[in-house]
Amino acid sequence: MRKKLAAGNWKMNGTAAALEEVTALAGAHPRPVADILICPPATLIDRMATVAKGTAIALGGQDCHAAHTGAHTGDIAAHMLADAGATHVILGHSERRTDHGETDADVRAKTLAALDAGLVAVVCVGETEGQRDAGETLNVIGTQLAGSLPDEGVTGATVVVAYEPVWAIGTGRVPTIEQIAEVHDFMRAELAKRFGDVAEGIRLLYGGSVKPANAAEIFATSNVDGALVGGASLKAVDFSAIISALEVA
């Protein structure tokens, strides 16, 4: 059985003062049923690792470069994230794809780098509002999955896939339960076609305006193994409520 995962993406938010939220979250979930992951800005990973030491909270980066080292000003290599205390890294988030023009091939290269560094790759896919309205959702998701995941090294222990419809991120809009189930069932089937029995162990997360108020219903949906949470993960009280909903789903 796949263990549930609650992942928080802090995006470009958080300074040293926010570390107290990690302490509060750890205190609220000393022995969680679900896995808990926080992906803070890179500036906080090392300090957060110290705060989270001995707790059930794992840490991740929000991106990495495909190269191991080199003249890439402002970028961070996967092994550097691991050295700072990260065990995971988010890759292919829609904001990276949109703001930085990342392609599926870029995401695949970064995924390979993450796996080589021993990090769990949280690979994101999702359609825009225009693609959803045009009935292209499953084609878009299928193409992104095919292009973003490498052929080798993908297992339930090394890769997590997160479905985040672009039009639901930070907007307050949430797909219907039927729409979420359709995409997650589709992803499971596509992964099974490509990776065989291994696909059954790959966790599928939903992300996009997940709140304490809607978490329980989303987590009870077919093939939803957890959530990739944005703004609601910044405060321990909000993220804790989502984690609690996940644990009883």
Phi and psi restraints in degrees (value plus and minus 20) as a CYANA .aco file:
   2 ARG   PHI     -96.6   -56.6
   2 ARG   PSI     109.7   149.7
   3 LYS   PHI     -96.6   -56.6
   3 LYS   PSI     117.3   157.3
   4 LYS   PHI     -86.1   -46.1
   4 LYS   PSI     132.7   172.7
   5 LEU   PHI    -156.5  -116.5
   5 LEU   PSI     105.6   145.6
   6 ALA   PHI    -128.7   -88.7
   6 ALA   PSI      91.5   131.5
   7 ALA   PHI    -133.6   -93.6
   7 ALA   PSI     110.6   150.6
   8 GLY   PHI    -128.8   -88.8
   8 GLY   PSI     105.3   145.3
   9 ASN   PHI    -125.6   -85.6
   9 ASN   PSI      85.7   125.7
  10 TRP   PHI     -97.5   -57.5
  10 TRP   PSI     -32.4     7.6
  11 LYS   PHI      33.3    73.3
  11 LYS   PSI    -162.3  -122.3
  12 MET   PHI    -112.8   -72.8
  12 MET   PSI      41.5    81.5
  13 ASN   PHI    -158.4  -118.4
  13 ASN   PSI     124.2   164.2
  14 GLY   PHI      92.3   132.3
  14 GLY   PSI     111.7   151.7
  15 THR   PHI    -148.2  -108.2
  15 THR   PSI    -191.1  -151.1
  16 ALA   PHI     -76.4   -36.4
  16 ALA   PSI     -52.0   -12.0
  17 ALA   PHI     -82.3   -42.3
  17 ALA   PSI     -45.9    -5.9
  18 ALA   PHI     -94.8   -54.8
  18 ALA   PSI     -30.6     9.4
  19 LEU   PHI     -82.5   -42.5
  19 LEU   PSI     -45.2    -5.2
  20 GLU   PHI     -85.4   -45.4
  20 GLU   PSI     -43.7    -3.7
  21 GLU   PHI     -87.4   -47.4
  21 GLU   PSI     -54.1   -14.1
  22 VAL   PHI     -87.7   -47.7
  22 VAL   PSI     -62.4   -22.4
  23 THR   PHI     -81.1   -41.1
  23 THR   PSI     -62.8   -22.8
  24 ALA   PHI     -85.8   -45.8
  24 ALA   PSI     -60.7   -20.7
  25 LEU   PHI     -85.9   -45.9
  25 LEU   PSI     -62.4   -22.4
  26 ALA   PHI     -82.6   -42.6
  26 ALA   PSI     -58.0   -18.0
  27 GLY   PHI     -87.6   -47.6
  27 GLY   PSI     -52.0   -12.0
  28 ALA   PHI     -97.5   -57.5
  28 ALA   PSI     -43.0    -3.0
  29 HIS   PHI    -154.5  -114.5
  29 HIS   PSI      49.0    89.0
  30 PRO   PHI     -88.0   -48.0
  30 PRO   PSI     -51.8   -11.8
  31 ARG   PHI    -155.1  -115.1
  31 ARG   PSI      50.0    90.0
  32 PRO   PHI     -89.6   -49.6
  32 PRO   PSI     127.8   167.8
  33 VAL   PHI     -95.2   -55.2
  33 VAL   PSI     -56.2   -16.2
  34 ALA   PHI    -115.2   -75.2
  34 ALA   PSI     136.7   176.7
  35 ASP   PHI     -94.4   -54.4
  35 ASP   PSI     124.4   164.4
  36 ILE   PHI    -141.6  -101.6
  36 ILE   PSI     110.7   150.7
  37 LEU   PHI    -153.0  -113.0
  37 LEU   PSI     113.3   153.3
  38 ILE   PHI    -141.1  -101.1
  38 ILE   PSI     111.4   151.4
  39 CYS   PHI    -135.2   -95.2
  39 CYS   PSI      72.0   112.0
  40 PRO   PHI    -106.3   -66.3
  40 PRO   PSI     156.5   196.5
  41 PRO   PHI     -78.3   -38.3
  41 PRO   PSI     131.8   171.8
  42 ALA   PHI     -77.9   -37.9
  42 ALA   PSI     -47.4    -7.4
  43 THR   PHI     -86.2   -46.2
  43 THR   PSI     -38.1     1.9
  44 LEU   PHI    -125.5   -85.5
  44 LEU   PSI     -29.7    10.3
  45 ILE   PHI     -77.5   -37.5
  45 ILE   PSI     -69.2   -29.2
  46 ASP   PHI     -82.6   -42.6
  46 ASP   PSI     -66.3   -26.3
  47 ARG   PHI     -88.6   -48.6
  47 ARG   PSI     -56.3   -16.3
  48 MET   PHI     -88.9   -48.9
  48 MET   PSI     -52.5   -12.5
  49 ALA   PHI     -82.1   -42.1
  49 ALA   PSI     -56.7   -16.7
  50 THR   PHI     -87.2   -47.2
  50 THR   PSI     -64.2   -24.2
  51 VAL   PHI     -85.5   -45.5
  51 VAL   PSI     -58.6   -18.6
  52 ALA   PHI    -106.0   -66.0
  52 ALA   PSI     -25.9    14.1
  53 LYS   PHI     -77.4   -37.4
  53 LYS   PSI     110.9   150.9
  54 GLY   PHI      64.7   104.7
  54 GLY   PSI     -20.7    19.3
  55 THR   PHI    -123.5   -83.5
  55 THR   PSI    -199.2  -159.2
  56 ALA   PHI    -110.3   -70.3
  56 ALA   PSI     -13.8    26.2
  57 ILE   PHI    -110.8   -70.8
  57 ILE   PSI     105.0   145.0
  58 ALA   PHI    -118.0   -78.0
  58 ALA   PSI     138.4   178.4
  59 LEU   PHI    -141.7  -101.7
  59 LEU   PSI     130.9   170.9
  60 GLY   PHI    -163.5  -123.5
  60 GLY   PSI     141.6   181.6
  61 GLY   PHI    -108.8   -68.8
  61 GLY   PSI     150.3   190.3
  62 GLN   PHI    -122.9   -82.9
  62 GLN   PSI     -24.3    15.7
  63 ASP   PHI    -198.0  -158.0
  63 ASP   PSI     143.0   183.0
  64 CYS   PHI    -171.1  -131.1
  64 CYS   PSI     142.5   182.5
  65 HIS   PHI    -105.0   -65.0
  65 HIS   PSI     134.6   174.6
  66 ALA   PHI     -94.7   -54.7
  66 ALA   PSI     -43.4    -3.4
  67 ALA   PHI    -107.7   -67.7
  67 ALA   PSI     134.6   174.6
  68 HIS   PHI     -96.3   -56.3
  68 HIS   PSI     -55.2   -15.2
  69 THR   PHI    -181.8  -141.8
  69 THR   PSI     150.6   190.6
  70 GLY   PHI     121.2   161.2
  70 GLY   PSI    -195.4  -155.4
  71 ALA   PHI    -104.0   -64.0
  71 ALA   PSI      57.6    97.6
  72 HIS   PHI    -151.5  -111.5
  72 HIS   PSI      55.0    95.0
  73 THR   PHI     -75.1   -35.1
  73 THR   PSI     108.6   148.6
  74 GLY   PHI      68.6   108.6
  74 GLY   PSI     -30.1     9.9
  75 ASP   PHI    -114.4   -74.4
  75 ASP   PSI     144.3   184.3
  76 ILE   PHI    -150.4  -110.4
  76 ILE   PSI     110.2   150.2
  77 ALA   PHI    -100.1   -60.1
  77 ALA   PSI     134.7   174.7
  78 ALA   PHI     -79.0   -39.0
  78 ALA   PSI     -61.9   -21.9
  79 HIS   PHI     -87.7   -47.7
  79 HIS   PSI     -44.5    -4.5
  80 MET   PHI     -89.4   -49.4
  80 MET   PSI     -58.9   -18.9
  81 LEU   PHI     -82.0   -42.0
  81 LEU   PSI     -63.9   -23.9
  82 ALA   PHI     -82.7   -42.7
  82 ALA   PSI     -60.0   -20.0
  83 ASP   PHI     -84.1   -44.1
  83 ASP   PSI     -50.4   -10.4
  84 ALA   PHI    -100.2   -60.2
  84 ALA   PSI     -32.9     7.1
  85 GLY   PHI      99.4   139.4
  85 GLY   PSI     -15.7    24.3
  86 ALA   PHI    -100.9   -60.9
  86 ALA   PSI     128.7   168.7
  87 THR   PHI    -138.3   -98.3
  87 THR   PSI     -30.9     9.1
  88 HIS   PHI    -154.1  -114.1
  88 HIS   PSI     147.4   187.4
  89 VAL   PHI    -173.5  -133.5
  89 VAL   PSI     115.0   155.0
  90 ILE   PHI    -101.8   -61.8
  90 ILE   PSI     113.3   153.3
  91 LEU   PHI    -153.7  -113.7
  91 LEU   PSI     123.2   163.2
  92 GLY   PHI      54.3    94.3
  92 GLY   PSI      -0.5    39.5
  93 HIS   PHI     -78.3   -38.3
  93 HIS   PSI     126.7   166.7
  94 SER   PHI     -77.9   -37.9
  94 SER   PSI     -50.8   -10.8
  95 GLU   PHI     -90.5   -50.5
  95 GLU   PSI     -50.5   -10.5
  96 ARG   PHI     -93.1   -53.1
  96 ARG   PSI     -62.0   -22.0
  97 ARG   PHI     -83.5   -43.5
  97 ARG   PSI     -59.1   -19.1
  98 THR   PHI    -102.1   -62.1
  98 THR   PSI     -72.4   -32.4
  99 ASP   PHI     -92.1   -52.1
  99 ASP   PSI     -49.7    -9.7
 100 HIS   PHI    -138.4   -98.4
 100 HIS   PSI     -13.6    26.4
 101 GLY   PHI      45.5    85.5
 101 GLY   PSI       8.3    48.3
 102 GLU   PHI     -90.5   -50.5
 102 GLU   PSI     114.7   154.7
 103 THR   PHI    -118.8   -78.8
 103 THR   PSI     151.0   191.0
 104 ASP   PHI     -79.2   -39.2
 104 ASP   PSI     -58.2   -18.2
 105 ALA   PHI     -83.9   -43.9
 105 ALA   PSI     -58.5   -18.5
 106 ASP   PHI     -82.1   -42.1
 106 ASP   PSI     -64.1   -24.1
 107 VAL   PHI     -84.6   -44.6
 107 VAL   PSI     -59.8   -19.8
 108 ARG   PHI     -82.0   -42.0
 108 ARG   PSI     -64.2   -24.2
 109 ALA   PHI     -83.2   -43.2
 109 ALA   PSI     -60.2   -20.2
 110 LYS   PHI     -87.7   -47.7
 110 LYS   PSI     -56.9   -16.9
 111 THR   PHI     -82.2   -42.2
 111 THR   PSI     -63.0   -23.0
 112 LEU   PHI     -81.0   -41.0
 112 LEU   PSI     -60.5   -20.5
 113 ALA   PHI     -84.7   -44.7
 113 ALA   PSI     -60.6   -20.6
 114 ALA   PHI     -83.6   -43.6
 114 ALA   PSI     -65.9   -25.9
 115 LEU   PHI     -82.5   -42.5
 115 LEU   PSI     -59.2   -19.2
 116 ASP   PHI     -84.0   -44.0
 116 ASP   PSI     -50.3   -10.3
 117 ALA   PHI    -107.3   -67.3
 117 ALA   PSI     -20.3    19.7
 118 GLY   PHI      62.9   102.9
 118 GLY   PSI      -5.7    34.3
 119 LEU   PHI    -111.0   -71.0
 119 LEU   PSI     129.4   169.4
 120 VAL   PHI    -102.8   -62.8
 120 VAL   PSI     105.5   145.5
 121 ALA   PHI    -110.1   -70.1
 121 ALA   PSI     102.0   142.0
 122 VAL   PHI    -119.5   -79.5
 122 VAL   PSI      76.7   116.7
 123 VAL   PHI    -113.3   -73.3
 123 VAL   PSI     104.6   144.6
 124 CYS   PHI    -119.2   -79.2
 124 CYS   PSI     122.2   162.2
 125 VAL   PHI    -157.2  -117.2
 125 VAL   PSI     138.6   178.6
 126 GLY   PHI     149.1   189.1
 126 GLY   PSI     131.0   171.0
 127 GLU   PHI    -119.7   -79.7
 127 GLU   PSI     136.4   176.4
 128 THR   PHI    -102.3   -62.3
 128 THR   PSI     150.9   190.9
 129 GLU   PHI     -82.4   -42.4
 129 GLU   PSI     -59.6   -19.6
 130 GLY   PHI     -84.0   -44.0
 130 GLY   PSI     -60.7   -20.7
 131 GLN   PHI     -87.0   -47.0
 131 GLN   PSI     -59.1   -19.1
 132 ARG   PHI     -82.5   -42.5
 132 ARG   PSI     -67.1   -27.1
 133 ASP   PHI     -85.4   -45.4
 133 ASP   PSI     -47.2    -7.2
 134 ALA   PHI    -106.3   -66.3
 134 ALA   PSI     -18.4    21.6
 135 GLY   PHI      54.7    94.7
 135 GLY   PSI       3.8    43.8
 136 GLU   PHI    -122.0   -82.0
 136 GLU   PSI     -13.4    26.6
 137 THR   PHI     -73.1   -33.1
 137 THR   PSI     -74.1   -34.1
 138 LEU   PHI     -87.0   -47.0
 138 LEU   PSI     -54.8   -14.8
 139 ASN   PHI     -84.1   -44.1
 139 ASN   PSI     -61.9   -21.9
 140 VAL   PHI     -84.6   -44.6
 140 VAL   PSI     -66.8   -26.8
 141 ILE   PHI     -83.7   -43.7
 141 ILE   PSI     -62.8   -22.8
 142 GLY   PHI     -81.2   -41.2
 142 GLY   PSI     -62.2   -22.2
 143 THR   PHI     -86.0   -46.0
 143 THR   PSI     -62.4   -22.4
 144 GLN   PHI     -85.5   -45.5
 144 GLN   PSI     -62.1   -22.1
 145 LEU   PHI     -80.8   -40.8
 145 LEU   PSI     -66.7   -26.7
 146 ALA   PHI     -82.4   -42.4
 146 ALA   PSI     -59.3   -19.3
 147 GLY   PHI    -106.6   -66.6
 147 GLY   PSI     -45.7    -5.7
 148 SER   PHI    -110.9   -70.9
 148 SER   PSI     -43.9    -3.9
 149 LEU   PHI    -117.7   -77.7
 149 LEU   PSI     114.8   154.8
 150 PRO   PHI     -93.4   -53.4
 150 PRO   PSI     147.4   187.4
 151 ASP   PHI     -99.4   -59.4
 151 ASP   PSI     -45.8    -5.8
 152 GLU   PHI    -138.0   -98.0
 152 GLU   PSI     130.6   170.6
 153 GLY   PHI      67.6   107.6
 153 GLY   PSI     -20.9    19.1
 154 VAL   PHI    -106.9   -66.9
 154 VAL   PSI      95.5   135.5
 155 THR   PHI    -161.6  -121.6
 155 THR   PSI     156.3   196.3
 156 GLY   PHI     -86.5   -46.5
 156 GLY   PSI     -39.8     0.2
 157 ALA   PHI    -110.6   -70.6
 157 ALA   PSI     -33.8     6.2
 158 THR   PHI    -134.6   -94.6
 158 THR   PSI     -41.1    -1.1
 159 VAL   PHI    -155.7  -115.7
 159 VAL   PSI     117.5   157.5
 160 VAL   PHI    -141.6  -101.6
 160 VAL   PSI     120.6   160.6
 161 VAL   PHI    -132.2   -92.2
 161 VAL   PSI     111.3   151.3
 162 ALA   PHI    -137.2   -97.2
 162 ALA   PSI     103.2   143.2
 163 TYR   PHI    -113.8   -73.8
 163 TYR   PSI      96.5   136.5
 164 GLU   PHI    -149.5  -109.5
 164 GLU   PSI      78.8   118.8
 165 PRO   PHI     -80.8   -40.8
 165 PRO   PSI     104.2   144.2
 166 VAL   PHI     -77.1   -37.1
 166 VAL   PSI     -56.3   -16.3
 167 TRP   PHI     -93.5   -53.5
 167 TRP   PSI     -26.9    13.1
 168 ALA   PHI    -126.6   -86.6
 168 ALA   PSI     -21.2    18.8
 169 ILE   PHI    -103.9   -63.9
 169 ILE   PSI      93.7   133.7
 170 GLY   PHI      51.6    91.6
 170 GLY   PSI     -10.7    29.3
 171 THR   PHI    -121.8   -81.8
 171 THR   PSI     -35.7     4.3
 172 GLY   PHI      66.4   106.4
 172 GLY   PSI     -32.6     7.4
 173 ARG   PHI    -102.2   -62.2
 173 ARG   PSI     118.5   158.5
 174 VAL   PHI    -151.5  -111.5
 174 VAL   PSI     115.1   155.1
 175 PRO   PHI     -79.6   -39.6
 175 PRO   PSI     139.2   179.2
 176 THR   PHI     -88.0   -48.0
 176 THR   PSI     140.3   180.3
 177 ILE   PHI     -78.8   -38.8
 177 ILE   PSI     -57.2   -17.2
 178 GLU   PHI     -83.6   -43.6
 178 GLU   PSI     -60.3   -20.3
 179 GLN   PHI     -87.7   -47.7
 179 GLN   PSI     -61.1   -21.1
 180 ILE   PHI     -83.3   -43.3
 180 ILE   PSI     -65.0   -25.0
 181 ALA   PHI     -82.9   -42.9
 181 ALA   PSI     -60.6   -20.6
 182 GLU   PHI     -79.4   -39.4
 182 GLU   PSI     -65.3   -25.3
 183 VAL   PHI     -90.1   -50.1
 183 VAL   PSI     -62.9   -22.9
 184 HIS   PHI     -87.3   -47.3
 184 HIS   PSI     -58.6   -18.6
 185 ASP   PHI     -84.9   -44.9
 185 ASP   PSI     -59.7   -19.7
 186 PHE   PHI     -83.1   -43.1
 186 PHE   PSI     -65.6   -25.6
 187 MET   PHI     -81.5   -41.5
 187 MET   PSI     -62.6   -22.6
 188 ARG   PHI     -80.1   -40.1
 188 ARG   PSI     -62.6   -22.6
 189 ALA   PHI     -86.3   -46.3
 189 ALA   PSI     -61.9   -21.9
 190 GLU   PHI     -85.1   -45.1
 190 GLU   PSI     -61.6   -21.6
 191 LEU   PHI     -84.6   -44.6
 191 LEU   PSI     -57.6   -17.6
 192 ALA   PHI     -85.5   -45.5
 192 ALA   PSI     -59.5   -19.5
 193 LYS   PHI     -80.4   -40.4
 193 LYS   PSI     -57.6   -17.6
 194 ARG   PHI    -109.1   -69.1
 194 ARG   PSI     -60.6   -20.6
 195 PHE   PHI    -132.6   -92.6
 195 PHE   PSI     -20.1    19.9
 196 GLY   PHI      49.6    89.6
 196 GLY   PSI    -164.0  -124.0
 197 ASP   PHI     -81.9   -41.9
 197 ASP   PSI     -44.7    -4.7
 198 VAL   PHI     -77.8   -37.8
 198 VAL   PSI     -52.0   -12.0
 199 ALA   PHI     -81.3   -41.3
 199 ALA   PSI     -46.2    -6.2
 200 GLU   PHI     -85.5   -45.5
 200 GLU   PSI     -41.9    -1.9
 201 GLY   PHI    -113.4   -73.4
 201 GLY   PSI     -25.9    14.1
 202 ILE   PHI    -100.5   -60.5
 202 ILE   PSI     103.6   143.6
 203 ARG   PHI     -98.7   -58.7
 203 ARG   PSI     117.2   157.2
 204 LEU   PHI    -132.9   -92.9
 204 LEU   PSI      98.3   138.3
 205 LEU   PHI    -122.6   -82.6
 205 LEU   PSI     131.1   171.1
 206 TYR   PHI    -128.0   -88.0
 206 TYR   PSI     119.3   159.3
 207 GLY   PHI    -159.2  -119.2
 207 GLY   PSI     127.6   167.6
 208 GLY   PHI     113.2   153.2
 208 GLY   PSI      74.2   114.2
 209 SER   PHI      38.0    78.0
 209 SER   PSI      20.4    60.4
 210 VAL   PHI     -98.0   -58.0
 210 VAL   PSI     106.3   146.3
 211 LYS   PHI    -149.8  -109.8
 211 LYS   PSI     143.4   183.4
 212 PRO   PHI     -74.8   -34.8
 212 PRO   PSI     -52.5   -12.5
 213 ALA   PHI     -92.2   -52.2
 213 ALA   PSI     -47.9    -7.9
 214 ASN   PHI    -133.5   -93.5
 214 ASN   PSI     -21.2    18.8
 215 ALA   PHI     -81.7   -41.7
 215 ALA   PSI     -66.5   -26.5
 216 ALA   PHI     -80.0   -40.0
 216 ALA   PSI     -62.7   -22.7
 217 GLU   PHI     -86.9   -46.9
 217 GLU   PSI     -60.4   -20.4
 218 ILE   PHI     -85.0   -45.0
 218 ILE   PSI     -62.8   -22.8
 219 PHE   PHI     -91.0   -51.0
 219 PHE   PSI     -38.3     1.7
 220 ALA   PHI    -105.7   -65.7
 220 ALA   PSI     -18.4    21.6
 221 THR   PHI    -102.1   -62.1
 221 THR   PSI     128.6   168.6
 222 SER   PHI     -71.7   -31.7
 222 SER   PSI     109.0   149.0
 223 ASN   PHI      42.2    82.2
 223 ASN   PSI       0.6    40.6
 224 VAL   PHI    -117.7   -77.7
 224 VAL   PSI      93.4   133.4
 225 ASP   PHI    -123.4   -83.4
 225 ASP   PSI      -9.1    30.9
 226 GLY   PHI     131.9   171.9
 226 GLY   PSI    -181.8  -141.8
 227 ALA   PHI    -161.9  -121.9
 227 ALA   PSI     128.7   168.7
 228 LEU   PHI    -128.3   -88.3
 228 LEU   PSI      88.0   128.0
 229 VAL   PHI    -125.5   -85.5
 229 VAL   PSI     115.5   155.5
 230 GLY   PHI    -113.9   -73.9
 230 GLY   PSI    -127.7   -87.7
 231 GLY   PHI     -74.4   -34.4
 231 GLY   PSI     -55.2   -15.2
 232 ALA   PHI     -91.1   -51.1
 232 ALA   PSI     -25.5    14.5
 233 SER   PHI    -113.8   -73.8
 233 SER   PSI     -25.0    15.0
 234 LEU   PHI     -95.1   -55.1
 234 LEU   PSI     -47.1    -7.1
 235 LYS   PHI    -132.2   -92.2
 235 LYS   PSI     111.0   151.0
 236 ALA   PHI     -77.5   -37.5
 236 ALA   PSI     -59.5   -19.5
 237 VAL   PHI     -83.4   -43.4
 237 VAL   PSI     -58.2   -18.2
 238 ASP   PHI     -94.7   -54.7
 238 ASP   PSI     -66.6   -26.6
 239 PHE   PHI     -86.4   -46.4
 239 PHE   PSI     -55.6   -15.6
 240 SER   PHI     -81.5   -41.5
 240 SER   PSI     -60.0   -20.0
 241 ALA   PHI     -84.8   -44.8
 241 ALA   PSI     -57.3   -17.3
 242 ILE   PHI     -88.1   -48.1
 242 ILE   PSI     -62.3   -22.3
 243 ILE   PHI     -81.2   -41.2
 243 ILE   PSI     -63.1   -23.1
 244 SER   PHI     -82.2   -42.2
 244 SER   PSI     -60.1   -20.1
 245 ALA   PHI     -84.9   -44.9
 245 ALA   PSI     -56.9   -16.9
 246 LEU   PHI     -87.1   -47.1
 246 LEU   PSI     -57.4   -17.4
 247 GLU   PHI     -90.7   -50.7
 247 GLU   PSI     -40.6    -0.6
 248 VAL   PHI    -124.9   -84.9
 248 VAL   PSI     -19.8    20.2
